[in-house]
Amino acid sequence: MPFWGCVSNRALYKKYGKYLEKDMPISIYWINYWSKDIVDNMGINKIWKIEKENPLVLFRNGILSIKDIAIDANREDEIKLIDELREQLF
């Protein structure tokens, strides 16, 4: 069974209304943990591509972080980043 975890906030939860659908994450958050099953289903090449294209994104040992500090849900540019990364991965 896939295992998943994230560091999110209330604003992002309200935006998407849930975190998982059919044992798969529906979005990306500040820090994400994805088991091998989830990474395999998502496609490691997509993850490596966003890591290469975004200097703050780091993927190591199943943990994907998209910034070195927490996402500020009140900043339009940070929400836009999440939306763009979400489109690339899902």
Sequence and secondary structure as in RCSB ss.txt:
>XXXX:A:sequence
MPFWGCVSNRALYKKYGKYLEKDMPISIYWINYWSKDIVDNMGINKIWKIEKENPLVLFRNGILSIKDIAIDANR
EDEIKLIDELREQLF
>XXXX:A:secstr
   EEEE  HHHHHHHS SEETTEESS  SEEEE HHHHHHH HHHHHHHHHH TT EEETTEEES SS   TT 
HHHHHHHHHHHHHH 
